[in-house]
């Protein structure tokens, strides 16, 4: 089965279980698909993949916002700002990975490889 069909089955299963569309098809997932990357929706990804993707996308955005809002006026060293951004991104990624892992078990979702069979 092709990737797009699996995504359709996944979205239907999540919708049927009462998960909101913005939760099962977040902007990051849509962006990855538009870039041609074939990642499953967040509820079907592994713990590590959810952690890594959330950290990679959150840390730089949060760091840039913080830099322009507060850190530049406080003369925070760049390395300290980068470290704080990475740490915050890691904590956010960890929280989101746990969220998706727990919800996947609560909803008793079909495994990604078994969707559509």
KANOR-V851092 format. One line per field, one symbol per residue. psi: psi as a letter, one per 30 degrees, with the letter a starting at -180 (. if undefined). burial: # if it has 24 or more other ideal C-beta (glycine too) atoms within 12 Angstrom, else .. A space follows every 50 residues. Layout:
# KANOR-V851092
psi: ???
burial: ???
This chain:
# KANOR-V851092
psi: kleeeeeeeeeeeeefggkkefefileeeeeeeffgkikllefflleeee eeeeeeeeeeeeeeeeefeeeefghkkeeeeeeeeeeeeeeeeeeeeeee eeeeeefhlkkeffkg.
burial: .....##.###.##....#....###.##..#......#######.#.## #.###.###..##..#..............#...#..##..##..##.## #.##....#..#..#..
